[in-house]
């Protein structure tokens, strides 16, 4: 339950900061970063495991990136809207 509870608030966050077609661009940007992470993450984990002999460094890298992401989300200000070309 805790793993999936962030999905609703996360996707509704775009409507707080973007308007019009900018929301679609924001969704595309988020999805592209997710796809890049899904491609690069396993390679980085494997490279770190091969170099160090354990998954400890790879998990530290993953936890550091999650910490940075959470910090950036918490630093966002509310009610900043960017209007797109249609509105």
PyMOL Python script that loads the backbone (N, CA, C, O; Angstrom):
from pymol import cmd

cmd.read_pdbstr("""\
ATOM      1  N   UNK A   1       0.831  -1.178   0.000  1.00  0.00           N
ATOM      2  CA  UNK A   1       0.000   0.000   0.000  1.00  0.00           C
ATOM      3  C   UNK A   1       0.882   1.251   0.000  1.00  0.00           C
ATOM      4  O   UNK A   1       0.578   2.220  -0.696  1.00  0.00           O
ATOM      5  N   UNK A   2       1.941   1.239   0.753  1.00  0.00           N
ATOM      6  CA  UNK A   2       2.808   2.411   0.817  1.00  0.00           C
ATOM      7  C   UNK A   2       3.552   2.674  -0.466  1.00  0.00           C
ATOM      8  O   UNK A   2       3.815   3.824  -0.817  1.00  0.00           O
ATOM      9  N   UNK A   3       3.900   1.591  -1.181  1.00  0.00           N
ATOM     10  CA  UNK A   3       4.641   1.757  -2.427  1.00  0.00           C
ATOM     11  C   UNK A   3       3.796   2.469  -3.475  1.00  0.00           C
ATOM     12  O   UNK A   3       4.298   3.338  -4.188  1.00  0.00           O
ATOM     13  N   UNK A   4       2.532   2.114  -3.575  1.00  0.00           N
ATOM     14  CA  UNK A   4       1.675   2.655  -4.630  1.00  0.00           C
ATOM     15  C   UNK A   4       0.878   3.885  -4.210  1.00  0.00           C
ATOM     16  O   UNK A   4       0.186   4.466  -5.046  1.00  0.00           O
ATOM     17  N   UNK A   5       0.947   4.296  -2.968  1.00  0.00           N
ATOM     18  CA  UNK A   5       0.124   5.411  -2.495  1.00  0.00           C
ATOM     19  C   UNK A   5       0.567   6.769  -3.040  1.00  0.00           C
ATOM     20  O   UNK A   5      -0.194   7.732  -2.954  1.00  0.00           O
ATOM     21  N   UNK A   6       1.757   6.871  -3.591  1.00  0.00           N
ATOM     22  CA  UNK A   6       2.237   8.147  -4.111  1.00  0.00           C
ATOM     23  C   UNK A   6       1.733   8.438  -5.526  1.00  0.00           C
ATOM     24  O   UNK A   6       1.825   9.580  -5.974  1.00  0.00           O
ATOM     25  N   UNK A   7       1.214   7.460  -6.230  1.00  0.00           N
ATOM     26  CA  UNK A   7       0.908   7.621  -7.659  1.00  0.00           C
ATOM     27  C   UNK A   7      -0.151   8.692  -7.899  1.00  0.00           C
ATOM     28  O   UNK A   7       0.035   9.550  -8.761  1.00  0.00           O
ATOM     29  N   UNK A   8      -1.238   8.663  -7.171  1.00  0.00           N
ATOM     30  CA  UNK A   8      -2.289   9.662  -7.367  1.00  0.00           C
ATOM     31  C   UNK A   8      -1.815  11.091  -7.131  1.00  0.00           C
ATOM     32  O   UNK A   8      -1.978  11.939  -8.008  1.00  0.00           O
ATOM     33  N   UNK A   9      -1.238  11.377  -5.978  1.00  0.00           N
ATOM     34  CA  UNK A   9      -0.730  12.729  -5.747  1.00  0.00           C
ATOM     35  C   UNK A   9       0.380  13.135  -6.710  1.00  0.00           C
ATOM     36  O   UNK A   9       0.471  14.304  -7.087  1.00  0.00           O
ATOM     37  N   UNK A  10       1.227  12.183  -7.116  1.00  0.00           N
ATOM     38  CA  UNK A  10       2.323  12.509  -8.019  1.00  0.00           C
ATOM     39  C   UNK A  10       1.811  13.000  -9.367  1.00  0.00           C
ATOM     40  O   UNK A  10       2.269  14.035  -9.854  1.00  0.00           O
ATOM     41  N   UNK A  11       0.876  12.287  -9.980  1.00  0.00           N
ATOM     42  CA  UNK A  11       0.394  12.683 -11.303  1.00  0.00           C
ATOM     43  C   UNK A  11      -0.506  13.910 -11.233  1.00  0.00           C
ATOM     44  O   UNK A  11      -0.613  14.641 -12.218  1.00  0.00           O
ATOM     45  N   UNK A  12      -1.145  14.153 -10.117  1.00  0.00           N
ATOM     46  CA  UNK A  12      -1.954  15.369 -10.007  1.00  0.00           C
ATOM     47  C   UNK A  12      -1.094  16.599  -9.744  1.00  0.00           C
ATOM     48  O   UNK A  12      -1.576  17.723  -9.885  1.00  0.00           O
ATOM     49  N   UNK A  13       0.160  16.413  -9.367  1.00  0.00           N
ATOM     50  CA  UNK A  13       1.069  17.534  -9.128  1.00  0.00           C
ATOM     51  C   UNK A  13       1.290  18.359 -10.396  1.00  0.00           C
ATOM     52  O   UNK A  13       1.500  19.570 -10.315  1.00  0.00           O
ATOM     53  N   UNK A  14       1.245  17.721 -11.557  1.00  0.00           N
ATOM     54  CA  UNK A  14       1.438  18.443 -12.815  1.00  0.00           C
ATOM     55  C   UNK A  14       0.384  19.519 -13.020  1.00  0.00           C
ATOM     56  O   UNK A  14       0.683  20.588 -13.553  1.00  0.00           O
ATOM     57  N   UNK A  15      -0.848  19.244 -12.601  1.00  0.00           N
ATOM     58  CA  UNK A  15      -1.920  20.230 -12.758  1.00  0.00           C
ATOM     59  C   UNK A  15      -1.734  21.438 -11.853  1.00  0.00           C
ATOM     60  O   UNK A  15      -2.304  22.497 -12.117  1.00  0.00           O
ATOM     61  N   UNK A  16      -0.959  21.302 -10.805  1.00  0.00           N
ATOM     62  CA  UNK A  16      -0.683  22.435  -9.918  1.00  0.00           C
ATOM     63  C   UNK A  16       0.277  23.433 -10.551  1.00  0.00           C
ATOM     64  O   UNK A  16       0.218  24.625 -10.249  1.00  0.00           O
ATOM     65  N   UNK A  17       1.155  22.963 -11.418  1.00  0.00           N
ATOM     66  CA  UNK A  17       2.214  23.807 -11.949  1.00  0.00           C
ATOM     67  C   UNK A  17       2.089  24.086 -13.439  1.00  0.00           C
ATOM     68  O   UNK A  17       2.675  25.055 -13.922  1.00  0.00           O
ATOM     69  N   UNK A  18       1.358  23.283 -14.175  1.00  0.00           N
ATOM     70  CA  UNK A  18       1.264  23.444 -15.620  1.00  0.00           C
ATOM     71  C   UNK A  18      -0.191  23.551 -16.047  1.00  0.00           C
ATOM     72  O   UNK A  18      -1.094  23.133 -15.323  1.00  0.00           O
ATOM     73  N   UNK A  19      -0.408  24.118 -17.231  1.00  0.00           N
ATOM     74  CA  UNK A  19      -1.757  24.248 -17.764  1.00  0.00           C
ATOM     75  C   UNK A  19      -1.729  23.972 -19.261  1.00  0.00           C
ATOM     76  O   UNK A  19      -0.695  24.127 -19.912  1.00  0.00           O
ATOM     77  N   UNK A  20      -2.868  23.563 -19.798  1.00  0.00           N
ATOM     78  CA  UNK A  20      -2.979  23.357 -21.238  1.00  0.00           C
ATOM     79  C   UNK A  20      -2.118  22.220 -21.744  1.00  0.00           C
ATOM     80  O   UNK A  20      -2.015  21.167 -21.114  1.00  0.00           O
ATOM     81  N   UNK A  21      -1.499  22.448 -22.893  1.00  0.00           N
ATOM     82  CA  UNK A  21      -0.682  21.388 -23.492  1.00  0.00           C
ATOM     83  C   UNK A  21       0.630  21.200 -22.746  1.00  0.00           C
ATOM     84  O   UNK A  21       1.340  20.225 -22.994  1.00  0.00           O
ATOM     85  N   UNK A  22       0.965  22.102 -21.845  1.00  0.00           N
ATOM     86  CA  UNK A  22       2.175  21.936 -21.046  1.00  0.00           C
ATOM     87  C   UNK A  22       2.090  20.710 -20.146  1.00  0.00           C
ATOM     88  O   UNK A  22       3.112  20.110 -19.811  1.00  0.00           O
ATOM     89  N   UNK A  23       0.865  20.334 -19.750  1.00  0.00           N
ATOM     90  CA  UNK A  23       0.685  19.140 -18.923  1.00  0.00           C
ATOM     91  C   UNK A  23       1.110  17.900 -19.709  1.00  0.00           C
ATOM     92  O   UNK A  23       1.778  17.017 -19.172  1.00  0.00           O
ATOM     93  N   UNK A  24       0.717  17.841 -20.992  1.00  0.00           N
ATOM     94  CA  UNK A  24       1.094  16.697 -21.824  1.00  0.00           C
ATOM     95  C   UNK A  24       2.606  16.634 -22.001  1.00  0.00           C
ATOM     96  O   UNK A  24       3.189  15.550 -21.988  1.00  0.00           O
ATOM     97  N   UNK A  25       3.236  17.777 -22.166  1.00  0.00           N
ATOM     98  CA  UNK A  25       4.688  17.818 -22.305  1.00  0.00           C
ATOM     99  C   UNK A  25       5.346  17.360 -21.002  1.00  0.00           C
ATOM    100  O   UNK A  25       6.340  16.634 -21.035  1.00  0.00           O
ATOM    101  N   UNK A  26       4.804  17.772 -19.866  1.00  0.00           N
ATOM    102  CA  UNK A  26       5.330  17.346 -18.573  1.00  0.00           C
ATOM    103  C   UNK A  26       5.206  15.851 -18.370  1.00  0.00           C
ATOM    104  O   UNK A  26       6.129  15.213 -17.863  1.00  0.00           O
ATOM    105  N   UNK A  27       4.068  15.282 -18.764  1.00  0.00           N
ATOM    106  CA  UNK A  27       3.877  13.835 -18.652  1.00  0.00           C
ATOM    107  C   UNK A  27       4.880  13.100 -19.537  1.00  0.00           C
ATOM    108  O   UNK A  27       5.462  12.095 -19.128  1.00  0.00           O
ATOM    109  N   UNK A  28       5.077  13.611 -20.752  1.00  0.00           N
ATOM    110  CA  UNK A  28       6.049  12.981 -21.661  1.00  0.00           C
ATOM    111  C   UNK A  28       7.460  13.056 -21.093  1.00  0.00           C
ATOM    112  O   UNK A  28       8.226  12.098 -21.202  1.00  0.00           O
ATOM    113  N   UNK A  29       7.805  14.179 -20.493  1.00  0.00           N
ATOM    114  CA  UNK A  29       9.134  14.328 -19.903  1.00  0.00           C
ATOM    115  C   UNK A  29       9.344  13.358 -18.742  1.00  0.00           C
ATOM    116  O   UNK A  29      10.397  12.729 -18.638  1.00  0.00           O
ATOM    117  N   UNK A  30       8.352  13.238 -17.880  1.00  0.00           N
ATOM    118  CA  UNK A  30       8.433  12.317 -16.755  1.00  0.00           C
ATOM    119  C   UNK A  30       8.567  10.881 -17.249  1.00  0.00           C
ATOM    120  O   UNK A  30       9.377  10.114 -16.728  1.00  0.00           O
ATOM    121  N   UNK A  31       7.771  10.517 -18.258  1.00  0.00           N
ATOM    122  CA  UNK A  31       7.853   9.158 -18.787  1.00  0.00           C
ATOM    123  C   UNK A  31       9.193   8.888 -19.458  1.00  0.00           C
ATOM    124  O   UNK A  31       9.724   7.782 -19.357  1.00  0.00           O
ATOM    125  N   UNK A  32       9.745   9.886 -20.143  1.00  0.00           N
ATOM    126  CA  UNK A  32      11.046   9.668 -20.786  1.00  0.00           C
ATOM    127  C   UNK A  32      12.147   9.485 -19.744  1.00  0.00           C
ATOM    128  O   UNK A  32      13.034   8.653 -19.939  1.00  0.00           O
ATOM    129  N   UNK A  33      12.116  10.234 -18.647  1.00  0.00           N
ATOM    130  CA  UNK A  33      13.091  10.022 -17.581  1.00  0.00           C
ATOM    131  C   UNK A  33      12.925   8.636 -16.950  1.00  0.00           C
ATOM    132  O   UNK A  33      13.911   7.981 -16.613  1.00  0.00           O
ATOM    133  N   UNK A  34      11.681   8.199 -16.794  1.00  0.00           N
ATOM    134  CA  UNK A  34      11.441   6.855 -16.265  1.00  0.00           C
ATOM    135  C   UNK A  34      11.989   5.776 -17.178  1.00  0.00           C
ATOM    136  O   UNK A  34      12.575   4.800 -16.710  1.00  0.00           O
ATOM    137  N   UNK A  35      11.802   5.944 -18.480  1.00  0.00           N
ATOM    138  CA  UNK A  35      12.325   4.963 -19.432  1.00  0.00           C
ATOM    139  C   UNK A  35      13.849   4.970 -19.463  1.00  0.00           C
ATOM    140  O   UNK A  35      14.474   3.913 -19.548  1.00  0.00           O
ATOM    141  N   UNK A  36      14.444   6.149 -19.396  1.00  0.00           N
ATOM    142  CA  UNK A  36      15.908   6.230 -19.363  1.00  0.00           C
ATOM    143  C   UNK A  36      16.437   5.561 -18.099  1.00  0.00           C
ATOM    144  O   UNK A  36      17.427   4.831 -18.151  1.00  0.00           O
ATOM    145  N   UNK A  37      15.788   5.805 -16.969  1.00  0.00           N
ATOM    146  CA  UNK A  37      16.194   5.167 -15.719  1.00  0.00           C
ATOM    147  C   UNK A  37      16.039   3.660 -15.761  1.00  0.00           C
ATOM    148  O   UNK A  37      16.865   2.936 -15.205  1.00  0.00           O
ATOM    149  N   UNK A  38      14.985   3.176 -16.418  1.00  0.00           N
ATOM    150  CA  UNK A  38      14.788   1.740 -16.550  1.00  0.00           C
ATOM    151  C   UNK A  38      15.832   1.090 -17.441  1.00  0.00           C
ATOM    152  O   UNK A  38      16.111  -0.101 -17.302  1.00  0.00           O
ATOM    153  N   UNK A  39      16.409   1.854 -18.350  1.00  0.00           N
ATOM    154  CA  UNK A  39      17.452   1.332 -19.221  1.00  0.00           C
ATOM    155  C   UNK A  39      18.828   1.443 -18.581  1.00  0.00           C
ATOM    156  O   UNK A  39      19.607   0.491 -18.618  1.00  0.00           O
ATOM    157  N   UNK A  40      19.135   2.599 -17.993  1.00  0.00           N
ATOM    158  CA  UNK A  40      20.465   2.854 -17.448  1.00  0.00           C
ATOM    159  C   UNK A  40      20.650   2.206 -16.073  1.00  0.00           C
ATOM    160  O   UNK A  40      21.750   1.761 -15.747  1.00  0.00           O
ATOM    161  N   UNK A  41      19.606   2.147 -15.275  1.00  0.00           N
ATOM    162  CA  UNK A  41      19.703   1.626 -13.920  1.00  0.00           C
ATOM    163  C   UNK A  41      20.282   0.229 -13.819  1.00  0.00           C
ATOM    164  O   UNK A  41      21.231   0.025 -13.063  1.00  0.00           O
ATOM    165  N   UNK A  42      19.748  -0.747 -14.552  1.00  0.00           N
ATOM    166  CA  UNK A  42      20.326  -2.094 -14.467  1.00  0.00           C
ATOM    167  C   UNK A  42      21.781  -2.157 -14.924  1.00  0.00           C
ATOM    168  O   UNK A  42      22.582  -2.899 -14.356  1.00  0.00           O
ATOM    169  N   UNK A  43      22.119  -1.383 -15.946  1.00  0.00           N
ATOM    170  CA  UNK A  43      23.510  -1.361 -16.381  1.00  0.00           C
ATOM    171  C   UNK A  43      24.428  -0.759 -15.309  1.00  0.00           C
ATOM    172  O   UNK A  43      25.523  -1.264 -15.060  1.00  0.00           O
ATOM    173  N   UNK A  44      23.969   0.309 -14.691  1.00  0.00           N
ATOM    174  CA  UNK A  44      24.772   0.925 -13.628  1.00  0.00           C
ATOM    175  C   UNK A  44      24.910  -0.018 -12.445  1.00  0.00           C
ATOM    176  O   UNK A  44      25.988  -0.135 -11.863  1.00  0.00           O
ATOM    177  N   UNK A  45      23.825  -0.691 -12.088  1.00  0.00           N
ATOM    178  CA  UNK A  45      23.874  -1.644 -10.972  1.00  0.00           C
ATOM    179  C   UNK A  45      24.842  -2.778 -11.282  1.00  0.00           C
ATOM    180  O   UNK A  45      25.622  -3.182 -10.419  1.00  0.00           O
ATOM    181  N   UNK A  46      24.797  -3.294 -12.510  1.00  0.00           N
ATOM    182  CA  UNK A  46      25.707  -4.365 -12.898  1.00  0.00           C
ATOM    183  C   UNK A  46      27.154  -3.911 -12.933  1.00  0.00           C
ATOM    184  O   UNK A  46      28.045  -4.642 -12.501  1.00  0.00           O
ATOM    185  N   UNK A  47      27.399  -2.699 -13.447  1.00  0.00           N
ATOM    186  CA  UNK A  47      28.770  -2.183 -13.512  1.00  0.00           C
ATOM    187  C   UNK A  47      29.346  -1.965 -12.114  1.00  0.00           C
ATOM    188  O   UNK A  47      30.508  -2.281 -11.861  1.00  0.00           O
ATOM    189  N   UNK A  48      28.536  -1.428 -11.217  1.00  0.00           N
ATOM    190  CA  UNK A  48      28.997  -1.210  -9.843  1.00  0.00           C
ATOM    191  C   UNK A  48      29.230  -2.540  -9.145  1.00  0.00           C
ATOM    192  O   UNK A  48      30.199  -2.688  -8.401  1.00  0.00           O
ATOM    193  N   UNK A  49      28.347  -3.516  -9.379  1.00  0.00           N
ATOM    194  CA  UNK A  49      28.517  -4.837  -8.776  1.00  0.00           C
ATOM    195  C   UNK A  49      29.780  -5.510  -9.304  1.00  0.00           C
ATOM    196  O   UNK A  49      30.515  -6.139  -8.542  1.00  0.00           O
ATOM    197  N   UNK A  50      30.031  -5.381 -10.585  1.00  0.00           N
ATOM    198  CA  UNK A  50      31.234  -5.993 -11.170  1.00  0.00           C
ATOM    199  C   UNK A  50      32.507  -5.345 -10.621  1.00  0.00           C
ATOM    200  O   UNK A  50      33.504  -6.025 -10.380  1.00  0.00           O
ATOM    201  N   UNK A  51      32.461  -4.028 -10.428  1.00  0.00           N
ATOM    202  CA  UNK A  51      33.652  -3.311  -9.966  1.00  0.00           C
ATOM    203  C   UNK A  51      33.927  -3.536  -8.473  1.00  0.00           C
ATOM    204  O   UNK A  51      35.075  -3.703  -8.061  1.00  0.00           O
ATOM    205  N   UNK A  52      32.855  -3.538  -7.674  1.00  0.00           N
ATOM    206  CA  UNK A  52      33.041  -3.624  -6.221  1.00  0.00           C
ATOM    207  C   UNK A  52      32.830  -5.029  -5.661  1.00  0.00           C
ATOM    208  O   UNK A  52      33.314  -5.340  -4.573  1.00  0.00           O
ATOM    209  N   UNK A  53      32.114  -5.873  -6.391  1.00  0.00           N
ATOM    210  CA  UNK A  53      31.846  -7.219  -5.898  1.00  0.00           C
ATOM    211  C   UNK A  53      30.609  -7.340  -5.032  1.00  0.00           C
ATOM    212  O   UNK A  53      30.321  -8.422  -4.521  1.00  0.00           O
ATOM    213  N   UNK A  54      29.860  -6.239  -4.854  1.00  0.00           N
ATOM    214  CA  UNK A  54      28.617  -6.312  -4.085  1.00  0.00           C
ATOM    215  C   UNK A  54      27.611  -5.303  -4.654  1.00  0.00           C
ATOM    216  O   UNK A  54      27.958  -4.401  -5.416  1.00  0.00           O
ATOM    217  N   UNK A  55      26.369  -5.493  -4.254  1.00  0.00           N
ATOM    218  CA  UNK A  55      25.317  -4.587  -4.698  1.00  0.00           C
ATOM    219  C   UNK A  55      25.188  -3.358  -3.804  1.00  0.00           C
ATOM    220  O   UNK A  55      24.340  -2.501  -4.053  1.00  0.00           O
ATOM    221  N   UNK A  56      25.996  -3.263  -2.793  1.00  0.00           N
ATOM    222  CA  UNK A  56      25.911  -2.170  -1.821  1.00  0.00           C
ATOM    223  C   UNK A  56      26.054  -0.798  -2.495  1.00  0.00           C
ATOM    224  O   UNK A  56      25.254   0.100  -2.233  1.00  0.00           O
ATOM    225  N   UNK A  57      27.046  -0.629  -3.344  1.00  0.00           N
ATOM    226  CA  UNK A  57      27.256   0.656  -4.016  1.00  0.00           C
ATOM    227  C   UNK A  57      26.123   1.018  -4.954  1.00  0.00           C
ATOM    228  O   UNK A  57      25.732   2.182  -5.037  1.00  0.00           O
ATOM    229  N   UNK A  58      25.590   0.027  -5.664  1.00  0.00           N
ATOM    230  CA  UNK A  58      24.467   0.281  -6.563  1.00  0.00           C
ATOM    231  C   UNK A  58      23.216   0.694  -5.817  1.00  0.00           C
ATOM    232  O   UNK A  58      22.482   1.583  -6.249  1.00  0.00           O
ATOM    233  N   UNK A  59      22.983   0.038  -4.692  1.00  0.00           N
ATOM    234  CA  UNK A  59      21.822   0.412  -3.880  1.00  0.00           C
ATOM    235  C   UNK A  59      22.003   1.789  -3.249  1.00  0.00           C
ATOM    236  O   UNK A  59      21.030   2.524  -3.082  1.00  0.00           O
ATOM    237  N   UNK A  60      23.222   2.141  -2.903  1.00  0.00           N
ATOM    238  CA  UNK A  60      23.482   3.494  -2.406  1.00  0.00           C
ATOM    239  C   UNK A  60      23.213   4.538  -3.488  1.00  0.00           C
ATOM    240  O   UNK A  60      22.657   5.600  -3.207  1.00  0.00           O
ATOM    241  N   UNK A  61      23.610   4.235  -4.730  1.00  0.00           N
ATOM    242  CA  UNK A  61      23.329   5.138  -5.853  1.00  0.00           C
ATOM    243  C   UNK A  61      21.830   5.306  -6.055  1.00  0.00           C
ATOM    244  O   UNK A  61      21.345   6.421  -6.246  1.00  0.00           O
ATOM    245  N   UNK A  62      21.096   4.193  -6.013  1.00  0.00           N
ATOM    246  CA  UNK A  62      19.639   4.263  -6.176  1.00  0.00           C
ATOM    247  C   UNK A  62      18.989   5.045  -5.040  1.00  0.00           C
ATOM    248  O   UNK A  62      18.097   5.858  -5.282  1.00  0.00           O
ATOM    249  N   UNK A  63      19.425   4.811  -3.811  1.00  0.00           N
ATOM    250  CA  UNK A  63      18.826   5.531  -2.680  1.00  0.00           C
ATOM    251  C   UNK A  63      19.193   7.013  -2.717  1.00  0.00           C
ATOM    252  O   UNK A  63      18.381   7.853  -2.328  1.00  0.00           O
ATOM    253  N   UNK A  64      20.390   7.350  -3.173  1.00  0.00           N
ATOM    254  CA  UNK A  64      20.762   8.761  -3.281  1.00  0.00           C
ATOM    255  C   UNK A  64      19.919   9.466  -4.330  1.00  0.00           C
ATOM    256  O   UNK A  64      19.511  10.610  -4.129  1.00  0.00           O
ATOM    257  N   UNK A  65      19.654   8.799  -5.444  1.00  0.00           N
ATOM    258  CA  UNK A  65      18.821   9.436  -6.472  1.00  0.00           C
ATOM    259  C   UNK A  65      17.380   9.603  -5.992  1.00  0.00           C
ATOM    260  O   UNK A  65      16.735  10.603  -6.308  1.00  0.00           O
ATOM    261  N   UNK A  66      16.877   8.638  -5.238  1.00  0.00           N
ATOM    262  CA  UNK A  66      15.527   8.779  -4.681  1.00  0.00           C
ATOM    263  C   UNK A  66      15.461   9.902  -3.655  1.00  0.00           C
ATOM    264  O   UNK A  66      14.471  10.631  -3.590  1.00  0.00           O
ATOM    265  N   UNK A  67      16.504  10.041  -2.860  1.00  0.00           N
ATOM    266  CA  UNK A  67      16.557  11.118  -1.874  1.00  0.00           C
ATOM    267  C   UNK A  67      16.581  12.481  -2.559  1.00  0.00           C
ATOM    268  O   UNK A  67      15.879  13.398  -2.131  1.00  0.00           O
ATOM    269  N   UNK A  68      17.373  12.625  -3.609  1.00  0.00           N
ATOM    270  CA  UNK A  68      17.434  13.886  -4.356  1.00  0.00           C
ATOM    271  C   UNK A  68      16.068  14.195  -4.978  1.00  0.00           C
ATOM    272  O   UNK A  68      15.617  15.340  -4.944  1.00  0.00           O
ATOM    273  N   UNK A  69      15.411  13.178  -5.545  1.00  0.00           N
ATOM    274  CA  UNK A  69      14.088  13.381  -6.140  1.00  0.00           C
ATOM    275  C   UNK A  69      13.071  13.833  -5.098  1.00  0.00           C
ATOM    276  O   UNK A  69      12.302  14.762  -5.345  1.00  0.00           O
ATOM    277  N   UNK A  70      13.063  13.192  -3.949  1.00  0.00           N
ATOM    278  CA  UNK A  70      12.120  13.572  -2.891  1.00  0.00           C
ATOM    279  C   UNK A  70      12.401  14.977  -2.384  1.00  0.00           C
ATOM    280  O   UNK A  70      11.470  15.730  -2.097  1.00  0.00           O
ATOM    281  N   UNK A  71      13.670  15.336  -2.272  1.00  0.00           N
ATOM    282  CA  UNK A  71      14.030  16.679  -1.826  1.00  0.00           C
ATOM    283  C   UNK A  71      13.559  17.729  -2.825  1.00  0.00           C
ATOM    284  O   UNK A  71      13.041  18.773  -2.428  1.00  0.00           O
ATOM    285  N   UNK A  72      13.734  17.463  -4.114  1.00  0.00           N
ATOM    286  CA  UNK A  72      13.284  18.412  -5.136  1.00  0.00           C
ATOM    287  C   UNK A  72      11.772  18.588  -5.113  1.00  0.00           C
ATOM    288  O   UNK A  72      11.277  19.704  -5.269  1.00  0.00           O
ATOM    289  N   UNK A  73      11.032  17.500  -4.921  1.00  0.00           N
ATOM    290  CA  UNK A  73       9.568  17.588  -4.844  1.00  0.00           C
ATOM    291  C   UNK A  73       9.143  18.425  -3.639  1.00  0.00           C
ATOM    292  O   UNK A  73       8.227  19.241  -3.735  1.00  0.00           O
ATOM    293  N   UNK A  74       9.806  18.221  -2.517  1.00  0.00           N
ATOM    294  CA  UNK A  74       9.437  18.969  -1.312  1.00  0.00           C
ATOM    295  C   UNK A  74       9.802  20.450  -1.406  1.00  0.00           C
ATOM    296  O   UNK A  74       9.229  21.271  -0.690  1.00  0.00           O
ATOM    297  N   UNK A  75      10.740  20.799  -2.273  1.00  0.00           N
ATOM    298  CA  UNK A  75      11.151  22.194  -2.415  1.00  0.00           C
ATOM    299  C   UNK A  75      10.270  22.981  -3.384  1.00  0.00           C
ATOM    300  O   UNK A  75      10.428  24.196  -3.504  1.00  0.00           O
ATOM    301  N   UNK A  76       9.346  22.314  -4.077  1.00  0.00           N
ATOM    302  CA  UNK A  76       8.483  23.000  -5.035  1.00  0.00           C
ATOM    303  C   UNK A  76       7.545  23.968  -4.331  1.00  0.00           C
ATOM    304  O   UNK A  76       7.044  23.692  -3.241  1.00  0.00           O
ATOM    305  N   UNK A  77       7.323  25.085  -4.963  1.00  0.00           N
ATOM    306  CA  UNK A  77       6.354  26.044  -4.431  1.00  0.00           C
ATOM    307  C   UNK A  77       4.999  25.778  -5.049  1.00  0.00           C
ATOM    308  O   UNK A  77       4.904  25.275  -6.168  1.00  0.00           O
ATOM    309  N   UNK A  78       3.952  26.116  -4.317  1.00  0.00           N
ATOM    310  CA  UNK A  78       2.597  25.866  -4.775  1.00  0.00           C
ATOM    311  C   UNK A  78       2.077  27.043  -5.598  1.00  0.00           C
ATOM    312  O   UNK A  78       2.518  28.179  -5.426  1.00  0.00           O
ATOM    313  N   UNK A  79       1.129  26.752  -6.498  1.00  0.00           N
ATOM    314  CA  UNK A  79       0.400  27.748  -7.306  1.00  0.00           C
ATOM    315  C   UNK A  79       1.274  28.494  -8.308  1.00  0.00           C
ATOM    316  O   UNK A  79       1.002  29.660  -8.594  1.00  0.00           O
ATOM    317  N   UNK A  80       2.289  27.878  -8.837  1.00  0.00           N
ATOM    318  CA  UNK A  80       3.048  28.441  -9.954  1.00  0.00           C
ATOM    319  C   UNK A  80       2.572  27.770 -11.203  1.00  0.00           C
ATOM    320  O   UNK A  80       2.852  26.589 -11.410  1.00  0.00           O
ATOM    321  N   UNK A  81       1.855  28.483 -12.052  1.00  0.00           N
ATOM    322  CA  UNK A  81       1.326  27.872 -13.274  1.00  0.00           C
ATOM    323  C   UNK A  81       2.051  28.433 -14.480  1.00  0.00           C
ATOM    324  O   UNK A  81       2.297  29.635 -14.583  1.00  0.00           O
ATOM    325  N   UNK A  82       2.385  27.534 -15.388  1.00  0.00           N
ATOM    326  CA  UNK A  82       2.951  27.903 -16.668  1.00  0.00           C
ATOM    327  C   UNK A  82       1.902  27.611 -17.704  1.00  0.00           C
ATOM    328  O   UNK A  82       1.436  26.477 -17.807  1.00  0.00           O
ATOM    329  N   UNK A  83       1.517  28.607 -18.476  1.00  0.00           N
ATOM    330  CA  UNK A  83       0.489  28.392 -19.488  1.00  0.00           C
ATOM    331  C   UNK A  83       1.130  27.944 -20.786  1.00  0.00           C
ATOM    332  O   UNK A  83       2.198  28.416 -21.177  1.00  0.00           O
ATOM    333  N   UNK A  84       0.461  27.039 -21.426  1.00  0.00           N
ATOM    334  CA  UNK A  84       0.951  26.528 -22.713  1.00  0.00           C
ATOM    335  C   UNK A  84       0.462  27.373 -23.865  1.00  0.00           C
ATOM    336  O   UNK A  84      -0.149  28.420 -23.651  1.00  0.00           O
ATOM    337  N   UNK A  85       0.722  26.933 -25.095  1.00  0.00           N
ATOM    338  CA  UNK A  85       0.334  27.706 -26.256  1.00  0.00           C
ATOM    339  C   UNK A  85      -1.180  27.846 -26.418  1.00  0.00           C
ATOM    340  O   UNK A  85      -1.643  28.801 -27.042  1.00  0.00           O
ATOM    341  N   UNK A  86      -1.961  26.905 -25.863  1.00  0.00           N
ATOM    342  CA  UNK A  86      -3.402  26.982 -26.009  1.00  0.00           C
ATOM    343  C   UNK A  86      -4.097  27.553 -24.781  1.00  0.00           C
ATOM    344  O   UNK A  86      -5.321  27.477 -24.679  1.00  0.00           O
ATOM    345  N   UNK A  87      -3.366  28.105 -23.878  1.00  0.00           N
ATOM    346  CA  UNK A  87      -4.090  28.645 -22.750  1.00  0.00           C
ATOM    347  C   UNK A  87      -3.235  29.178 -21.712  1.00  0.00           C
ATOM    348  O   UNK A  87      -3.729  29.668 -20.696  1.00  0.00           O
TER     349      UNK A  87
END
""", "prot")
cmd.dss("prot")
cmd.show_as("cartoon", "prot")
cmd.util.cbc("prot")
cmd.orient("prot")
